[in-house]
Amino acid sequence: MTSTTEPTEHHVRVGDIDLAYLAVGGSGPLAVCLHGFPDTAHTWTHLLPALADAGFRAVAPWLRGYAPSGLDPNDHYQIGASVADVVAMHEALGGDADAVLIGHDWGARIATGAAVIAPDRWSRLVTASVPPSAAVAQGFLTYPQLRRSWYMFFFQNPLAEIAVAMNDLEFIDHLWQDWSPGLDAPEHVERVKESLRDPANLHAAIEYYRATLNPAEHTTADYQAEEAAIDGTPTQPHLYLHGESDGCIGVEVGRLAEPLLTVPGSRLEVIEGAGHFLQLEQPERANRSILEFLASR
């Protein structure tokens, strides 16, 4: 199957959740591509066909709570729950040990957790725009990064859902503008809004942040192992990508990942001319880096 074939939407049942996902490719190794906030599976519109051309069966789910994926009946939207979803998706789709993980933003943390908790299921790991936990811990509390991350603290307030929803989710337009200066992607932002216009879906997306900064009130012990895995060190070769002009997490924080990439074959790449959504801003460069890394076995 070649890049002339558009990804198609499918659904898979994972525990109590119906996960929607885009898929393209044949019977090759599974490549699971994970989005973040505020985003959708369509963020991988350039990468999915390229992965299929390279022989992968490429899939990109919408995270739990992001339409058209289902809502959790228990209102569990912590990152550990999404880690469990990804591992279960690997099982449901018949993945094997050659499968690879690719994650952006929240997807980077989810991919890391899945790689750590189920190392025999994944051969390589690619993450982007959110560095490993130790790097975030080192750089997060600097004043420049705290200023960029103001929205995470605002999301702890019950007024967040009201404010973000105002004026047809104008808040999301501004985040994209701030995080990727110069990127003009109205069709992608509209897809994000379609995914989050229902108040239940917007609540789910914001709950990920509440669970991260206030776990005592917004997480369950059901995913304790998955939560711990997010902060672990993957044993697979790991490519980390960061946009030079990222307005969400500064490149100086992204560079802190380099000494943490200790598994042979791992590396950091900073992509010039890209902000936070580097897979959309510099798709040819990002695709080339990812495909070369996945081929270097």
C-alpha positions in Angstrom: 0.0 0.0 0.0 1.5 3.3 -1.0 1.2 7.0 -0.1 -1.5 7.3 -2.8 -3.8 5.6 -0.3 -5.5 7.8 2.3 -5.7 6.5 5.9 -9.1 5.2 6.8 -11.0 5.3 10.1 -11.5 2.1 12.1 -12.5 1.2 15.7 -11.2 -1.2 18.2 -12.6 -2.1 21.7 -10.1 -1.7 24.5 -11.5 -2.5 27.9 -14.4 -0.2 28.4 -13.3 2.2 25.7 -14.0 2.3 22.0 -10.9 3.7 20.3 -11.2 5.2 16.9 -8.0 5.2 14.8 -6.7 6.0 11.3 -4.9 3.2 9.5 -2.9 2.7 6.3 -0.5 0.0 5.2 -0.5 -3.7 4.8 0.8 -6.6 6.9 4.1 -5.2 8.0 5.2 -4.2 11.6 2.8 -2.2 13.5 3.6 1.5 14.0 1.4 3.3 16.6 1.4 7.1 16.3 0.0 9.0 19.3 -1.2 12.6 19.4 -1.3 15.1 22.2 -3.3 18.3 23.2 -4.9 20.1 21.6 -4.7 17.7 18.6 -6.1 14.6 16.9 -4.9 11.5 15.0 -4.8 13.7 11.9 -1.6 15.3 13.2 0.1 12.3 11.5 -1.4 13.0 8.1 2.1 13.3 6.5 3.7 10.5 8.5 1.2 7.7 8.2 1.5 7.2 4.4 5.3 7.5 4.6 5.3 4.7 7.2 3.1 2.6 4.9 5.5 3.2 2.0 8.3 2.0 4.3 6.5 -1.3 5.0 4.7 -0.5 8.2 1.1 -1.0 9.2 0.6 2.5 10.5 -2.2 3.4 12.9 -3.0 6.6 14.8 -5.7 6.5 17.5 -7.6 9.3 19.0 -6.9 9.3 22.7 -9.6 8.2 25.1 -12.1 11.1 25.5 -11.2 12.7 22.1 -14.1 12.2 19.7 -14.6 10.0 17.8 -13.0 7.8 20.4 -15.2 7.0 23.3 -15.6 8.4 26.8 -14.4 6.5 29.8 -17.5 5.5 31.9 -15.5 6.1 35.1 -14.0 9.4 34.0 -10.5 8.2 34.1 -8.3 10.4 31.8 -4.9 10.0 33.4 -1.9 9.3 31.2 -1.5 5.9 32.7 -4.9 4.9 31.4 -3.8 5.8 27.9 -0.7 3.8 28.3 -2.9 0.8 29.1 -5.0 1.6 26.0 -1.9 1.5 23.8 -0.6 -1.8 25.1 -4.1 -3.3 24.7 -4.3 -1.9 21.2 -1.1 -3.6 20.3 -2.6 -6.9 21.5 -5.9 -6.3 19.7 -4.3 -5.4 16.4 -2.0 -8.4 16.5 1.3 -6.5 16.9 4.5 -8.3 17.5 8.0 -7.5 18.9 8.8 -5.5 15.8 6.2 -2.8 16.5 7.3 0.8 17.0 5.9 3.7 19.0 5.8 7.3 17.9 4.3 10.0 20.2 4.0 13.8 20.2 3.2 16.0 23.2 1.0 13.8 25.6 1.6 11.1 23.1 5.3 11.3 23.9 4.7 10.5 27.5 2.2 7.8 26.7 4.6 6.2 24.2 7.3 6.2 26.8 5.1 4.6 29.4 4.0 1.9 26.9 7.6 1.2 25.9 8.7 0.8 29.5 5.8 -1.3 30.9 5.7 -3.6 27.9 9.3 -3.6 26.5 8.9 -6.9 24.6 6.1 -5.4 22.4 8.1 -2.5 21.0 11.4 -2.4 19.1 11.9 1.4 18.7 10.6 4.6 20.2 10.2 8.1 18.7 9.0 11.0 20.8 8.6 14.7 20.0 8.0 18.0 21.7 7.8 16.7 25.3 11.2 15.4 26.6 11.7 12.5 29.1 10.4 13.1 32.6 13.8 13.8 34.1 14.4 16.6 31.5 10.9 18.1 32.2 11.6 18.0 36.0 14.9 19.8 35.5 13.6 22.5 33.2 9.9 23.0 34.2 10.3 25.2 37.2 12.4 27.9 35.4 10.6 31.2 34.9 10.5 31.0 31.1 9.0 27.6 31.1 6.5 28.3 33.8 5.3 31.3 31.7 4.9 29.0 28.7 3.0 26.4 30.8 0.5 28.8 32.4 -2.4 27.0 30.8 -1.6 23.8 32.7 -2.2 25.6 36.0 -5.3 27.4 34.6 -6.8 24.0 33.7 -6.9 23.1 37.4 -9.7 25.7 37.8 -13.3 24.6 37.2 -13.8 27.6 35.0 -11.4 26.2 32.4 -14.0 24.3 30.5 -16.1 27.5 30.2 -13.2 29.7 29.1 -11.8 27.2 26.5 -15.2 26.7 25.0 -15.9 30.4 24.4 -16.1 31.8 20.9 -16.1 28.4 19.3 -13.0 27.2 21.1 -11.0 30.3 20.3 -8.6 29.4 23.1 -7.3 26.5 20.9 -6.6 28.9 18.0 -4.4 30.9 20.3 -2.5 27.9 21.7 -1.6 26.7 18.2 -0.5 30.3 17.3 1.6 30.6 20.4 3.2 27.1 20.2 4.0 27.1 16.5 4.5 30.7 15.4 3.9 31.0 11.7 2.1 27.7 11.2 -1.1 28.2 9.2 -3.1 25.0 9.6 -6.8 25.9 9.9 -7.9 22.5 8.7 -6.1 20.8 11.5 -7.3 23.2 14.1 -10.9 22.7 12.9 -10.5 19.0 13.3 -9.3 19.6 16.9 -12.4 21.6 17.5 -14.6 19.0 16.0 -13.1 16.5 18.4 -13.6 18.7 21.5 -16.7 20.7 20.9 -18.9 18.4 23.0 -18.5 19.5 26.6 -17.8 15.9 27.7 -14.9 15.6 25.3 -13.4 19.0 26.3 -13.7 17.9 29.9 -11.8 14.7 29.2 -9.0 16.6 27.5 -8.6 19.0 30.4 -8.8 16.1 32.9 -5.4 14.8 31.6 -3.9 18.0 33.0 -5.7 17.8 36.3 -4.6 14.2 36.8 -1.0 15.2 36.1 -0.8 18.2 38.5 -3.3 17.0 41.1 -3.1 13.2 41.0 -4.6 12.8 44.5 -8.0 13.9 43.3 -7.9 12.9 39.6 -6.2 9.5 39.3 -7.0 6.0 40.3 -4.7 3.3 41.6 -5.9 1.0 38.8 -3.1 2.5 36.6 -0.4 2.8 39.2 2.1 0.6 37.3 1.4 2.5 34.0 1.9 5.9 35.8 5.3 4.8 37.2 6.3 3.5 33.7 5.9 7.0 32.2 8.9 8.2 34.4 11.0 5.2 33.5 13.8 4.8 31.1 13.0 2.9 27.9 15.3 0.0 26.9 14.6 0.5 23.2 16.6 2.8 20.9 15.0 6.2 21.3 14.8 9.2 18.9 13.7 12.5 20.4 12.7 15.4 18.2 12.2 19.0 19.3 11.3 22.1 17.3 13.8 25.0 17.6 11.0 27.5 17.9 8.7 25.5 20.2 6.5 27.9 22.1 5.0 25.3 24.4 8.2 23.7 25.8 11.3 25.7 25.1 14.1 24.1 23.1 16.4 24.6 26.1 14.3 22.2 28.0 14.2 19.8 25.0 18.0 19.8 24.8 18.0 18.4 28.4 16.9 15.1 26.9 20.3 14.4 25.2 22.2 13.0 28.2 19.2 10.8 29.1 19.2 9.0 25.7 21.7 6.3 26.8 20.6 3.3 24.8 22.9 2.7 21.8 21.3 4.1 18.7 19.4 6.8 20.5 19.8 10.5 19.7 18.3 14.0 20.0 17.5 16.1 16.9 16.5 19.7 17.0 14.4 20.7 13.9 15.0 24.1 12.6 12.1 26.1 11.3 9.6 24.2 13.5 7.7 25.0 16.6 5.7 22.6 18.7 3.8 20.9 15.9 6.9 20.0 14.0 5.3 17.0 12.2 3.1 19.5 10.4 5.6 22.4 10.0 8.5 20.4 8.7 6.9 17.1 7.6 9.6 16.1 5.1 12.4 16.7 7.6 10.5 15.0 10.4 9.5 12.0 8.2 13.1 11.6 7.0 14.5 11.6 10.5 11.9 9.1 11.8 12.1 6.7 8.8 15.9 6.7 8.9 15.9 6.0 12.6 13.4 3.2 12.2 15.4 1.6 9.4 18.7 1.6 11.3 18.3 -1.7 13.0 
